[in-house]
């Protein structure tokens, strides 16, 4: 706090001595506040009358040595399923940011939405053949630069979606009976959020055709844009 006023002063700006404070945030802010016997610090946006916002960010790293029974997830060698198979979980999403909020406008209209941005999900590298001779399995991982590629080493494209809404209540005869009309969209920009990718590298020094490209089919991507309309009567 001693440095900020000096930096602001260079541009002819000042900080209010009573309304200015430092707010600790991040992954461990709440935990540190609890150890000190205090509640996590909060703050309000000034000048945003009618607005309400909620933001959250999560960093995570999911690691396992086996994933659900989905294509390309058998072990590289069925005789070694421990540390050799330790790697990124198929649902490992490192970064996820969610911003939600709404604005109460004149004439009782309210609009808002939820914006979600996240890292891409992993996918496995495979040779596409049973190099180890284990019948029925096609999940042997390729050797690249003299080393067997780790499980789920690939990383897909970023995932994001924006889901807006608008709603308005209407009185039906009296204040006790109310009709709420609401229209909303999911993934309104119709962004293709892929979760399935071609992981067949082959046995060569370079990857095969189609490697790393999104796979076709509705099971390989999250839902496309959809619209929803609702009417609710409360009394």
C-alpha positions in Angstrom: 0.0 0.0 0.0 3.0 2.3 0.4 4.0 1.9 -3.2 0.6 2.3 -4.9 0.0 5.9 -4.0 3.4 6.9 -5.4 2.7 5.1 -8.7 -0.7 6.6 -9.1 0.7 10.1 -8.3 3.0 9.9 -11.4 -0.2 10.1 -13.5 -2.0 12.6 -11.4 -4.2 10.0 -9.7 -4.9 9.5 -6.0 -6.3 6.7 -3.9 -9.1 7.2 -1.3 -7.4 6.5 2.1 -10.6 4.9 3.5 -11.9 3.0 0.5 -8.7 1.5 -0.8 -7.4 -1.8 0.5 -5.5 -4.9 -0.7 -7.5 -8.0 -1.2 -5.8 -11.4 -1.1 -7.0 -13.9 -3.7 -6.0 -17.1 -5.3 -6.1 -20.8 -4.7 -5.0 -20.6 -1.0 -6.5 -17.3 0.0 -9.4 -18.8 1.8 -7.3 -21.4 3.6 -4.8 -18.7 4.8 -7.7 -16.6 6.1 -9.2 -19.5 8.0 -5.8 -20.1 9.7 -5.8 -16.5 10.9 -9.4 -16.9 12.2 -10.8 -14.5 9.6 -13.3 -14.6 6.7 -12.0 -14.4 3.1 -11.8 -10.7 1.9 -14.4 -9.5 -0.5 -15.0 -6.3 -2.5 -17.7 -4.5 -4.4 -17.6 -2.9 -7.9 -18.5 0.7 -7.5 -20.8 2.3 -10.1 -22.3 -1.0 -11.3 -25.9 -0.4 -10.0 -28.2 -3.3 -11.1 -25.3 -5.6 -12.0 -24.4 -8.8 -10.1 -21.3 -10.9 -11.0 -19.7 -14.1 -9.8 -16.3 -15.3 -11.1 -14.4 -18.4 -10.3 -11.1 -19.9 -11.6 -9.9 -23.5 -11.0 -6.5 -25.0 -11.7 -6.3 -28.7 -11.4 -4.2 -31.7 -12.6 -5.9 -35.1 -12.5 -3.5 -38.0 -12.6 -4.3 -41.8 -12.7 -3.1 -45.1 -14.2 -6.3 -46.2 -15.6 -9.3 -44.5 -17.2 -12.9 -45.6 -17.9 -13.5 -48.2 -20.5 -13.3 -45.9 -23.6 -11.4 -46.4 -26.9 -7.6 -46.3 -26.7 -7.4 -46.5 -23.0 -6.1 -50.1 -22.5 -2.6 -50.3 -21.0 0.5 -50.1 -23.3 1.6 -53.4 -21.8 -0.9 -55.5 -19.7 2.0 -56.8 -17.6 2.9 -53.3 -16.4 -0.1 -51.4 -15.2 1.3 -49.4 -12.3 3.8 -46.5 -12.5 4.3 -47.2 -16.2 0.7 -46.2 -16.9 0.7 -43.1 -14.6 -0.3 -40.1 -16.6 -2.9 -37.5 -17.3 -6.5 -38.6 -16.6 -8.7 -38.4 -19.7 -10.8 -35.8 -17.9 -7.8 -33.7 -16.9 -8.8 -30.0 -17.5 -6.0 -27.8 -16.2 -7.7 -24.4 -16.3 -11.3 -23.5 -16.0 -12.8 -20.0 -15.7 -16.4 -19.3 -15.2 -18.0 -15.8 -15.2 -21.7 -15.5 -14.5 -24.0 -12.5 -13.8 -27.1 -10.6 -14.6 -28.3 -7.1 -15.0 -31.7 -5.8 -13.9 -32.9 -3.4 -16.5 -35.9 -1.0 -16.5 -39.4 -2.3 -17.0 -38.5 -5.4 -14.9 -36.3 -7.0 -17.6 -33.4 -9.0 -16.5 -30.6 -10.4 -18.7 -27.4 -12.2 -18.1 -25.6 -15.4 -18.7 -22.7 -17.8 -18.0 -19.4 -17.7 -19.8 -17.2 -20.8 -19.4 -13.6 -21.1 -20.7 -11.4 -24.1 -20.2 -8.3 -25.9 -21.4 -8.6 -28.7 -23.9 -8.9 -32.3 -22.7 -6.1 -35.0 -23.2 -6.1 -37.8 -25.7 -3.9 -40.9 -26.1 -1.2 -41.6 -28.6 -1.4 -45.0 -30.2 0.4 -47.0 -32.9 -2.9 -48.4 -34.2 -1.4 -51.9 -34.1 -0.8 -54.6 -31.5 3.0 -54.2 -31.3 3.1 -56.2 -28.0 1.1 -59.1 -29.4 -1.8 -58.7 -26.9 -4.8 -59.9 -28.8 -7.6 -57.4 -29.4 -5.7 -54.3 -28.1 -4.8 -51.5 -30.4 -3.5 -49.1 -27.7 0.2 -49.7 -27.8 1.8 -46.3 -27.6 4.5 -45.3 -30.1 8.2 -44.7 -29.4 9.1 -41.1 -30.2 12.7 -39.9 -29.8 13.6 -43.3 -28.3 11.0 -43.1 -25.5 7.5 -44.7 -25.2 5.1 -41.8 -25.2 3.3 -41.3 -21.9 -0.4 -42.0 -21.5 -2.8 -39.3 -22.6 0.1 -37.0 -23.7 -2.0 -35.2 -26.4 -3.9 -32.1 -25.6 -7.0 -30.9 -27.4 -8.3 -27.5 -28.3 -9.6 -25.0 -25.7 -13.3 -25.4 -24.7 -15.5 -22.4 -24.3 -19.2 -21.6 -24.2 -21.5 -18.6 -23.6 -25.0 -19.2 -22.3 -27.1 -15.9 -22.2 -30.7 -15.5 -21.0 -33.4 -12.8 -20.7 -36.5 -12.9 -18.6 -39.3 -10.8 -17.3 -42.1 -11.3 -14.8 -45.7 -10.3 -15.5 -48.4 -9.8 -12.8 -51.6 -11.7 -13.6 -54.4 -9.8 -12.0 -52.7 -9.4 -8.6 -49.2 -9.3 -7.1 -49.8 -12.8 -5.7 -50.1 -14.4 -9.2 -47.1 -14.0 -11.5 -46.1 -15.2 -14.9 -42.3 -15.5 -15.6 -41.2 -15.7 -19.2 -37.6 -16.7 -20.0 -35.6 -17.3 -23.1 -32.1 -18.7 -23.0 -29.4 -20.1 -25.3 -26.7 -22.6 -24.6 -23.4 -22.4 -26.5 -25.0 -19.4 -28.4 -21.9 -19.0 -30.7 -22.1 -22.6 -31.6 -18.5 -23.2 -30.9 -17.3 -26.7 -31.7 -16.0 -28.0 -28.4 -14.2 -31.2 -29.3 -13.3 -33.9 -26.8 -12.3 -36.7 -29.2 -9.1 -36.5 -31.3 -7.3 -38.8 -33.7 -4.4 -40.2 -31.7 -3.1 -42.8 -34.1 0.6 -41.9 -34.5 1.7 -45.1 -36.2 5.1 -46.7 -35.9 7.1 -44.2 -37.9 9.2 -41.3 -36.8 6.5 -38.8 -37.8 2.8 -38.9 -37.0 0.3 -40.5 -39.4 -2.4 -38.8 -41.4 -5.2 -37.3 -39.3 -3.2 -37.4 -36.1 -4.3 -34.7 -33.6 -7.4 -33.7 -35.7 -10.9 -33.7 -34.1 -12.9 -36.8 -34.7 -16.3 -36.6 -36.4 -19.6 -37.6 -34.7 -21.7 -36.2 -31.9 -20.0 -38.4 -29.2 -16.7 -36.6 -29.9 -17.8 -33.1 -29.1 -19.9 -31.3 -26.5 -23.5 -30.2 -27.4 -24.0 -27.6 -30.2 -26.1 -24.5 -29.8 -29.6 -25.0 -28.4 -32.4 -22.6 -27.5 -34.8 -22.9 -24.6 -38.0 -21.0 -23.8 -40.0 -21.4 -20.6 -43.1 -20.0 -18.9 -43.6 -20.3 -15.1 -46.7 -19.3 -13.1 -46.2 -18.7 -9.4 -49.0 -18.0 -6.9 
